């Protein structure tokens, strides 16, 4: 028997899990690129002196 409530709950759980994974992925990506940008900036500042 197809249980609508159960299917809805599974869909919701799957969606929030995917959203969490995406958030973590984006967070790491932004953090990495931010770190990279800061490092590049620091190297430029250092080279100029």
PQR file of N, CA, C, O and H, with PARSE charges and radii, in Angstrom:
ATOM      1  N   UNK A   1       0.851  -1.196   0.000 -0.4000 1.5000
ATOM      2  CA  UNK A   1       0.000   0.000   0.000 -0.0000 2.0000
ATOM      3  C   UNK A   1       0.887   1.246   0.000  0.5500 1.7000
ATOM      4  O   UNK A   1       1.881   1.314   0.723 -0.5500 1.4000
ATOM      5  N   UNK A   2       0.517   2.216  -0.811 -0.4000 1.5000
ATOM      6  CA  UNK A   2       1.278   3.455  -0.919 -0.0000 2.0000
ATOM      7  C   UNK A   2       0.809   4.420   0.150  0.5500 1.7000
ATOM      8  O   UNK A   2      -0.334   4.877   0.121 -0.5500 1.4000
ATOM      9  H   UNK A   2      -0.291   2.160  -1.398  0.4000 1.0000
ATOM     10  N   UNK A   3       1.688   4.734   1.098 -0.4000 1.5000
ATOM     11  CA  UNK A   3       1.346   5.597   2.224 -0.0000 2.0000
ATOM     12  C   UNK A   3       1.790   7.022   1.911  0.5500 1.7000
ATOM     13  O   UNK A   3       2.983   7.324   1.899 -0.5500 1.4000
ATOM     14  H   UNK A   3       2.616   4.362   1.122  0.4000 1.0000
ATOM     15  N   UNK A   4       0.815   7.892   1.658 -0.4000 1.5000
ATOM     16  CA  UNK A   4       1.107   9.264   1.254 -0.0000 2.0000
ATOM     17  C   UNK A   4       1.899  10.024   2.310  0.5500 1.7000
ATOM     18  O   UNK A   4       2.866  10.715   1.992 -0.5500 1.4000
ATOM     19  H   UNK A   4      -0.154   7.647   1.667  0.4000 1.0000
ATOM     20  N   UNK A   5       1.482   9.893   3.573 -0.4000 1.5000
ATOM     21  CA  UNK A   5       2.184  10.619   4.646 -0.0000 2.0000
ATOM     22  C   UNK A   5       3.642  10.172   4.755  0.5500 1.7000
ATOM     23  O   UNK A   5       4.551  10.985   4.920 -0.5500 1.4000
ATOM     24  H   UNK A   5       0.696   9.332   3.831  0.4000 1.0000
ATOM     25  N   UNK A   6       3.837   8.850   4.657 -0.4000 1.5000
ATOM     26  CA  UNK A   6       5.196   8.319   4.751 -0.0000 2.0000
ATOM     27  C   UNK A   6       6.040   8.810   3.579  0.5500 1.7000
ATOM     28  O   UNK A   6       7.198   9.190   3.752 -0.5500 1.4000
ATOM     29  H   UNK A   6       3.098   8.190   4.523  0.4000 1.0000
ATOM     30  N   UNK A   7       5.448   8.799   2.384 -0.4000 1.5000
ATOM     31  CA  UNK A   7       6.169   9.266   1.201 -0.0000 2.0000
ATOM     32  C   UNK A   7       6.524  10.742   1.331  0.5500 1.7000
ATOM     33  O   UNK A   7       7.629  11.158   0.981 -0.5500 1.4000
ATOM     34  H   UNK A   7       4.507   8.491   2.244  0.4000 1.0000
ATOM     35  N   UNK A   8       5.580  11.527   1.834 -0.4000 1.5000
ATOM     36  CA  UNK A   8       5.827  12.958   2.017 -0.0000 2.0000
ATOM     37  C   UNK A   8       6.964  13.187   3.002  0.5500 1.7000
ATOM     38  O   UNK A   8       7.825  14.041   2.791 -0.5500 1.4000
ATOM     39  H   UNK A   8       4.683  11.189   2.119  0.4000 1.0000
ATOM     40  N   UNK A   9       6.954  12.406   4.092 -0.4000 1.5000
ATOM     41  CA  UNK A   9       7.990  12.550   5.113 -0.0000 2.0000
ATOM     42  C   UNK A   9       9.356  12.169   4.528  0.5500 1.7000
ATOM     43  O   UNK A   9      10.350  12.856   4.764 -0.5500 1.4000
ATOM     44  H   UNK A   9       6.254  11.712   4.264  0.4000 1.0000
ATOM     45  N   UNK A  10       9.397  11.081   3.770 -0.4000 1.5000
ATOM     46  CA  UNK A  10      10.652  10.659   3.148 -0.0000 2.0000
ATOM     47  C   UNK A  10      11.170  11.724   2.192  0.5500 1.7000
ATOM     48  O   UNK A  10      12.368  12.003   2.144 -0.5500 1.4000
ATOM     49  H   UNK A  10       8.589  10.523   3.578  0.4000 1.0000
ATOM     50  N   UNK A  11      10.255  12.314   1.433 -0.4000 1.5000
ATOM     51  CA  UNK A  11      10.619  13.355   0.486 -0.0000 2.0000
ATOM     52  C   UNK A  11      11.179  14.559   1.227  0.5500 1.7000
ATOM     53  O   UNK A  11      12.178  15.149   0.816 -0.5500 1.4000
ATOM     54  H   UNK A  11       9.282  12.088   1.471  0.4000 1.0000
ATOM     55  N   UNK A  12      10.525  14.914   2.321 -0.4000 1.5000
ATOM     56  CA  UNK A  12      10.950  16.069   3.111 -0.0000 2.0000
ATOM     57  C   UNK A  12      12.330  15.838   3.726  0.5500 1.7000
ATOM     58  O   UNK A  12      13.197  16.711   3.687 -0.5500 1.4000
ATOM     59  H   UNK A  12       9.713  14.435   2.656  0.4000 1.0000
ATOM     60  N   UNK A  13      12.515  14.642   4.294 -0.4000 1.5000
ATOM     61  CA  UNK A  13      13.801  14.296   4.903 -0.0000 2.0000
ATOM     62  C   UNK A  13      14.898  14.304   3.842  0.5500 1.7000
ATOM     63  O   UNK A  13      15.990  14.822   4.073 -0.5500 1.4000
ATOM     64  H   UNK A  13      11.810  13.933   4.325  0.4000 1.0000
ATOM     65  N   UNK A  14      14.603  13.730   2.684 -0.4000 1.5000
ATOM     66  CA  UNK A  14      15.576  13.703   1.595 -0.0000 2.0000
ATOM     67  C   UNK A  14      15.936  15.106   1.151  0.5500 1.7000
ATOM     68  O   UNK A  14      17.103  15.400   0.891 -0.5500 1.4000
ATOM     69  H   UNK A  14      13.716  13.309   2.495  0.4000 1.0000
ATOM     70  N   UNK A  15      14.931  15.981   1.063 -0.4000 1.5000
ATOM     71  CA  UNK A  15      15.160  17.355   0.622 -0.0000 2.0000
ATOM     72  C   UNK A  15      16.007  18.121   1.623  0.5500 1.7000
ATOM     73  O   UNK A  15      16.926  18.841   1.234 -0.5500 1.4000
ATOM     74  H   UNK A  15      13.983  15.743   1.275  0.4000 1.0000
ATOM     75  N   UNK A  16      15.710  17.974   2.902 -0.4000 1.5000
ATOM     76  CA  UNK A  16      16.481  18.717   3.903 -0.0000 2.0000
ATOM     77  C   UNK A  16      17.902  18.173   4.003  0.5500 1.7000
ATOM     78  O   UNK A  16      18.841  18.917   4.284 -0.5500 1.4000
ATOM     79  H   UNK A  16      14.963  17.389   3.218  0.4000 1.0000
ATOM     80  N   UNK A  17      18.054  16.870   3.772 -0.4000 1.5000
ATOM     81  CA  UNK A  17      19.401  16.296   3.768 -0.0000 2.0000
ATOM     82  C   UNK A  17      20.212  16.848   2.606  0.5500 1.7000
ATOM     83  O   UNK A  17      21.379  17.208   2.758 -0.5500 1.4000
ATOM     84  H   UNK A  17      17.291  16.265   3.543  0.4000 1.0000
ATOM     85  N   UNK A  18      19.571  16.908   1.442 -0.4000 1.5000
ATOM     86  CA  UNK A  18      20.250  17.430   0.254 -0.0000 2.0000
ATOM     87  C   UNK A  18      20.614  18.895   0.464  0.5500 1.7000
ATOM     88  O   UNK A  18      21.690  19.343   0.067 -0.5500 1.4000
ATOM     89  H   UNK A  18      18.623  16.615   1.319  0.4000 1.0000
ATOM     90  N   UNK A  19      19.696  19.638   1.097 -0.4000 1.5000
ATOM     91  CA  UNK A  19      19.949  21.058   1.335 -0.0000 2.0000
ATOM     92  C   UNK A  19      21.119  21.226   2.299  0.5500 1.7000
ATOM     93  O   UNK A  19      21.956  22.111   2.119 -0.5500 1.4000
ATOM     94  H   UNK A  19      18.822  19.274   1.419  0.4000 1.0000
ATOM     95  N   UNK A  20      21.175  20.375   3.323 -0.4000 1.5000
ATOM     96  CA  UNK A  20      22.275  20.433   4.291 -0.0000 2.0000
ATOM     97  C   UNK A  20      23.602  20.148   3.602  0.5500 1.7000
ATOM     98  O   UNK A  20      24.599  20.831   3.835 -0.5500 1.4000
ATOM     99  H   UNK A  20      20.496  19.656   3.469  0.4000 1.0000
ATOM    100  N   UNK A  21      23.598  19.125   2.745 -0.4000 1.5000
ATOM    101  CA  UNK A  21      24.817  18.754   2.034 -0.0000 2.0000
ATOM    102  C   UNK A  21      25.265  19.898   1.125  0.5500 1.7000
ATOM    103  O   UNK A  21      26.453  20.208   1.042 -0.5500 1.4000
ATOM    104  H   UNK A  21      22.788  18.569   2.555  0.4000 1.0000
ATOM    105  N   UNK A  22      24.301  20.519   0.447 -0.4000 1.5000
ATOM    106  CA  UNK A  22      24.607  21.628  -0.454 -0.0000 2.0000
ATOM    107  C   UNK A  22      25.171  22.809   0.326  0.5500 1.7000
ATOM    108  O   UNK A  22      26.125  23.456  -0.107 -0.5500 1.4000
ATOM    109  H   UNK A  22      23.335  20.267   0.514  0.4000 1.0000
ATOM    110  N   UNK A  23      24.566  23.081   1.486 -0.4000 1.5000
ATOM    111  CA  UNK A  23      25.023  24.192   2.326 -0.0000 2.0000
ATOM    112  C   UNK A  23      26.454  23.956   2.783  0.5500 1.7000
ATOM    113  O   UNK A  23      27.283  24.866   2.754 -0.5500 1.4000
ATOM    114  H   UNK A  23      23.792  22.555   1.838  0.4000 1.0000
ATOM    115  N   UNK A  24      26.739  22.727   3.207 -0.4000 1.5000
ATOM    116  CA  UNK A  24      28.091  22.379   3.655 -0.0000 2.0000
ATOM    117  C   UNK A  24      29.074  22.517   2.499  0.5500 1.7000
ATOM    118  O   UNK A  24      30.173  23.049   2.659 -0.5500 1.4000
ATOM    119  H   UNK A  24      26.066  21.988   3.232  0.4000 1.0000
ATOM    120  N   UNK A  25      28.658  22.025   1.327 -0.4000 1.5000
ATOM    121  CA  UNK A  25      29.519  22.103   0.147 -0.0000 2.0000
ATOM    122  C   UNK A  25      29.818  23.554  -0.208  0.5500 1.7000
ATOM    123  O   UNK A  25      30.971  23.920  -0.436 -0.5500 1.4000
ATOM    124  H   UNK A  25      27.766  21.592   1.197  0.4000 1.0000
ATOM    125  N   UNK A  26      28.772  24.378  -0.252 -0.4000 1.5000
ATOM    126  CA  UNK A  26      28.959  25.792  -0.582 -0.0000 2.0000
ATOM    127  C   UNK A  26      29.797  26.490   0.473  0.5500 1.7000
ATOM    128  O   UNK A  26      30.648  27.320   0.153 -0.5500 1.4000
ATOM    129  H   UNK A  26      27.836  24.081  -0.066  0.4000 1.0000
ATOM    130  N   UNK A  27      29.555  26.151   1.725 -0.4000 1.5000
ATOM    131  CA  UNK A  27      30.313  26.750   2.817 -0.0000 2.0000
ATOM    132  C   UNK A  27      31.796  26.450   2.688  0.5500 1.7000
ATOM    133  O   UNK A  27      32.634  27.339   2.844 -0.5500 1.4000
ATOM    134  H   UNK A  27      28.864  25.476   1.984  0.4000 1.0000
ATOM    135  N   UNK A  28      32.116  25.195   2.403 -0.4000 1.5000
ATOM    136  CA  UNK A  28      33.518  24.805   2.232 -0.0000 2.0000
ATOM    137  C   UNK A  28      34.126  25.475   1.014  0.5500 1.7000
ATOM    138  O   UNK A  28      35.274  25.919   1.041 -0.5500 1.4000
ATOM    139  H   UNK A  28      31.435  24.474   2.277  0.4000 1.0000
ATOM    140  N   UNK A  29      33.335  25.544  -0.065 -0.4000 1.5000
ATOM    141  CA  UNK A  29      33.815  26.162  -1.298 -0.0000 2.0000
ATOM    142  C   UNK A  29      34.136  27.632  -1.066  0.5500 1.7000
ATOM    143  O   UNK A  29      35.194  28.115  -1.469 -0.5500 1.4000
ATOM    144  H   UNK A  29      32.403  25.184  -0.087  0.4000 1.0000
ATOM    145  N   UNK A  30      33.214  28.343  -0.411 -0.4000 1.5000
ATOM    146  CA  UNK A  30      33.423  29.766  -0.148 -0.0000 2.0000
ATOM    147  C   UNK A  30      34.589  29.984   0.804  0.5500 1.7000
ATOM    148  O   UNK A  30      35.392  30.901   0.631 -0.5500 1.4000
ATOM    149  H   UNK A  30      32.354  27.950  -0.084  0.4000 1.0000
ATOM    150  N   UNK A  31      34.663  29.122   1.812 -0.4000 1.5000
ATOM    151  CA  UNK A  31      35.751  29.235   2.794 -0.0000 2.0000
ATOM    152  C   UNK A  31      37.099  29.030   2.095  0.5500 1.7000
ATOM    153  O   UNK A  31      38.053  29.770   2.333 -0.5500 1.4000
ATOM    154  H   UNK A  31      34.011  28.378   1.952  0.4000 1.0000
ATOM    155  N   UNK A  32      37.158  28.012   1.230 -0.4000 1.5000
ATOM    156  CA  UNK A  32      38.398  27.728   0.510 -0.0000 2.0000
ATOM    157  C   UNK A  32      38.785  28.888  -0.393  0.5500 1.7000
ATOM    158  O   UNK A  32      39.945  29.300  -0.412 -0.5500 1.4000
ATOM    159  H   UNK A  32      36.382  27.411   1.037  0.4000 1.0000
ATOM    160  N   UNK A  33      37.817  29.423  -1.147 -0.4000 1.5000
ATOM    161  CA  UNK A  33      38.142  30.499  -2.072 -0.0000 2.0000
ATOM    162  C   UNK A  33      38.484  31.772  -1.306  0.5500 1.7000
ATOM    163  O   UNK A  33      39.316  32.565  -1.747 -0.5500 1.4000
ATOM    164  H   UNK A  33      36.874  29.089  -1.132  0.4000 1.0000
ATOM    165  N   UNK A  34      37.832  31.966  -0.148 -0.4000 1.5000
ATOM    166  CA  UNK A  34      38.139  33.126   0.692 -0.0000 2.0000
ATOM    167  C   UNK A  34      39.572  33.013   1.210  0.5500 1.7000
ATOM    168  O   UNK A  34      40.332  33.980   1.158 -0.5500 1.4000
ATOM    169  H   UNK A  34      37.156  31.322   0.211  0.4000 1.0000
ATOM    170  N   UNK A  35      39.936  31.836   1.708 -0.4000 1.5000
ATOM    171  CA  UNK A  35      41.292  31.596   2.211 -0.0000 2.0000
ATOM    172  C   UNK A  35      42.304  31.830   1.097  0.5500 1.7000
ATOM    173  O   UNK A  35      43.351  32.444   1.306 -0.5500 1.4000
ATOM    174  H   UNK A  35      39.319  31.051   1.750  0.4000 1.0000
ATOM    175  N   UNK A  36      41.973  31.330  -0.084 -0.4000 1.5000
ATOM    176  CA  UNK A  36      42.852  31.488  -1.248 -0.0000 2.0000
ATOM    177  C   UNK A  36      43.020  32.963  -1.594  0.5500 1.7000
ATOM    178  O   UNK A  36      44.127  33.416  -1.885 -0.5500 1.4000
ATOM    179  H   UNK A  36      41.123  30.831  -0.253  0.4000 1.0000
ATOM    180  N   UNK A  37      41.924  33.705  -1.562 -0.4000 1.5000
ATOM    181  CA  UNK A  37      41.957  35.133  -1.885 -0.0000 2.0000
ATOM    182  C   UNK A  37      42.815  35.893  -0.878  0.5500 1.7000
ATOM    183  O   UNK A  37      43.622  36.744  -1.250 -0.5500 1.4000
ATOM    184  H   UNK A  37      41.025  33.337  -1.326  0.4000 1.0000
ATOM    185  N   UNK A  38      42.630  35.575   0.393 -0.4000 1.5000
ATOM    186  CA  UNK A  38      43.405  36.239   1.446 -0.0000 2.0000
ATOM    187  C   UNK A  38      44.893  35.926   1.284  0.5500 1.7000
ATOM    188  O   UNK A  38      45.745  36.803   1.429 -0.5500 1.4000
ATOM    189  H   UNK A  38      41.975  34.883   0.695  0.4000 1.0000
ATOM    190  N   UNK A  39      45.185  34.668   0.982 -0.4000 1.5000
ATOM    191  CA  UNK A  39      46.582  34.263   0.807 -0.0000 2.0000
ATOM    192  C   UNK A  39      47.205  34.994  -0.383  0.5500 1.7000
ATOM    193  O   UNK A  39      48.331  35.483  -0.299 -0.5500 1.4000
ATOM    194  H   UNK A  39      44.492  33.956   0.864  0.4000 1.0000
ATOM    195  N   UNK A  40      46.463  35.066  -1.492 -0.4000 1.5000
ATOM    196  CA  UNK A  40      46.966  35.764  -2.679 -0.0000 2.0000
ATOM    197  C   UNK A  40      47.205  37.230  -2.373  0.5500 1.7000
ATOM    198  O   UNK A  40      48.213  37.802  -2.788 -0.5500 1.4000
ATOM    199  H   UNK A  40      45.548  34.670  -1.561  0.4000 1.0000
ATOM    200  N   UNK A  41      46.285  37.832  -1.654 -0.4000 1.5000
ATOM    201  CA  UNK A  41      46.398  39.241  -1.293 -0.0000 2.0000
ATOM    202  C   UNK A  41      47.634  39.460  -0.418  0.5500 1.7000
ATOM    203  O   UNK A  41      48.395  40.406  -0.621 -0.5500 1.4000
ATOM    204  H   UNK A  41      45.467  37.367  -1.317  0.4000 1.0000
ATOM    205  N   UNK A  42      47.816  38.576   0.545 -0.4000 1.5000
ATOM    206  CA  UNK A  42      48.965  38.687   1.451 -0.0000 2.0000
ATOM    207  C   UNK A  42      50.274  38.561   0.668  0.5500 1.7000
ATOM    208  O   UNK A  42      51.236  39.279   0.943 -0.5500 1.4000
ATOM    209  H   UNK A  42      47.199  37.808   0.709  0.4000 1.0000
ATOM    210  N   UNK A  43      50.308  37.650  -0.304 -0.4000 1.5000
ATOM    211  CA  UNK A  43      51.520  37.477  -1.107 -0.0000 2.0000
ATOM    212  C   UNK A  43      51.806  38.715  -1.941  0.5500 1.7000
ATOM    213  O   UNK A  43      52.961  39.114  -2.093 -0.5500 1.4000
ATOM    214  H   UNK A  43      49.526  37.067  -0.526  0.4000 1.0000
ATOM    215  N   UNK A  44      50.751  39.326  -2.483 -0.4000 1.5000
ATOM    216  CA  UNK A  44      50.923  40.548  -3.268 -0.0000 2.0000
ATOM    217  C   UNK A  44      51.478  41.667  -2.402  0.5500 1.7000
ATOM    218  O   UNK A  44      52.410  42.369  -2.795 -0.5500 1.4000
ATOM    219  H   UNK A  44      49.813  39.002  -2.359  0.4000 1.0000
ATOM    220  N   UNK A  45      50.893  41.824  -1.217 -0.4000 1.5000
ATOM    221  CA  UNK A  45      51.332  42.872  -0.299 -0.0000 2.0000
ATOM    222  C   UNK A  45      52.802  42.654   0.068  0.5500 1.7000
ATOM    223  O   UNK A  45      53.591  43.596   0.151 -0.5500 1.4000
ATOM    224  H   UNK A  45      50.136  41.254  -0.898  0.4000 1.0000
ATOM    225  N   UNK A  46      53.140  41.390   0.283 -0.4000 1.5000
ATOM    226  CA  UNK A  46      54.501  41.048   0.688 -0.0000 2.0000
ATOM    227  C   UNK A  46      55.497  41.314  -0.448  0.5500 1.7000
ATOM    228  O   UNK A  46      56.604  41.799  -0.216 -0.5500 1.4000
ATOM    229  H   UNK A  46      52.500  40.625   0.215  0.4000 1.0000
ATOM    230  N   UNK A  47      55.080  40.986  -1.684 -0.4000 1.5000
ATOM    231  CA  UNK A  47      55.959  41.167  -2.841 -0.0000 2.0000
ATOM    232  C   UNK A  47      56.249  42.637  -3.114  0.5500 1.7000
ATOM    233  O   UNK A  47      57.338  42.985  -3.570 -0.5500 1.4000
ATOM    234  H   UNK A  47      54.181  40.592  -1.872  0.4000 1.0000
ATOM    235  N   UNK A  48      55.272  43.500  -2.835 -0.4000 1.5000
ATOM    236  CA  UNK A  48      55.438  44.918  -3.145 -0.0000 2.0000
ATOM    237  C   UNK A  48      56.498  45.586  -2.279  0.5500 1.7000
ATOM    238  O   UNK A  48      57.133  46.549  -2.709 -0.5500 1.4000
ATOM    239  H   UNK A  48      54.388  43.218  -2.464  0.4000 1.0000
ATOM    240  N   UNK A  49      56.692  45.087  -1.073 -0.4000 1.5000
ATOM    241  CA  UNK A  49      57.630  45.752  -0.162 -0.0000 2.0000
ATOM    242  C   UNK A  49      59.089  45.445  -0.474  0.5500 1.7000
ATOM    243  O   UNK A  49      59.985  45.938   0.212 -0.5500 1.4000
ATOM    244  H   UNK A  49      56.176  44.305  -0.724  0.4000 1.0000
TER
END
